[in-house]
């Protein structure tokens, strides 16, 4: 997995992570086992890990657009003079509660947030207004810590009882529609139609597997652009159509293509983004797991739920090898190749923070002309004005916020 994984990381955003509980074998038992003790037909949740995740955001120095001298200190920090007039807003989100992430709690947020708003999907949007009086501070520091459990999701296909889609439901309508960047065209539709079993079009698993294999076998990771693919000289996420035409891209674009194909087949699908951890790679300076942003996809099966798949890790140069036991003891014991494992199964070393694109910022930005939505939102996003230059990061560590 080493060939693709370093390239899929968007940015290392976790400064302090401690894995408090490793290899606690557990399983959602009950029902038929299919000869495998503890497994039931459908989705199983196993191998729980307890995490303490600390997210830090710092701006070392703000350089204003023009010289600015205040007669009194900034209200943000009375000991530091203001840098100039302007705005500086930061929105942060933590892990998303769900079947694969449970028991989440926020241990602390420092300084006290300006506003905390519960948003759809079991997460809080933590908002900081660092220039409440319209005057920029010279530096910014914030830190938030969460605790939670992650679970391996393990789809056991044998004996799985799948119902019919309710095509009048809001879920079906929401996750089968065409919306940027999940786009389609005639070529994509024709390719998908060839993958749907003609005698059994209701065999959604076979159709979904066909779409997954199509992407894994026909697309290549763009190693020249490890973060965002460049288009017309600027950074941008390619939509499904352009990624399809190029047959190359990065993780979020492959997730878009997967969702486009599945939605075209009438199967609800959505992109997912979060943090992945490489448990066989450590940062010797911090003694923590190497981590970074990543995107994958999920498709919905009636009476089962949201099933994960990750074509990016499926196309890894080592993907034909058996999944390593430290990723999945059950998958390794069964001799499942990595490419097969990441269709319907996910390791517990990833933290979901985003499901579906385009998250609306709450509260709405007060920064002039700022976008009210964020397409790819893992960890934080910020909006500011009146600034010529910003220096990010902690002393001796790379910048977290960008720059």
Secondary structure, DSSP 8 states (H G I E B T S, - for coil): -HHHHHHH------SEEEEEEEEE------S--TTSTT--SEEEEEEEEEEEEEEEEEEEEEEESS----SS--SS-TTS---EE-EEEEEEE----SSSEEEEEEEEEES--SEEEEETTTEEEEEEETTTTSEE-S-EEEEEEEEEEEEEEEEE-TT-------TTSHHHHHTSS-BTTB---HHHHHHHHHHS-SS-TT-HHHHHHHHHHHHHHH-EE-TT-SSS-EETTEE----HHHHHHHTEE-HHHHHHHHHHHHHHTT--EEEEEEEEEEEEEEETTTTEEEEEEEEEEEEEETTTEEEEE-HHHHTSTTTTSB--TTT-HHHHHTT-BHHHHTBTEE-SSEEEEEESS-EE-SS---STT--SEESS-SSEEEEEESEEEEEES-TTS--SS--
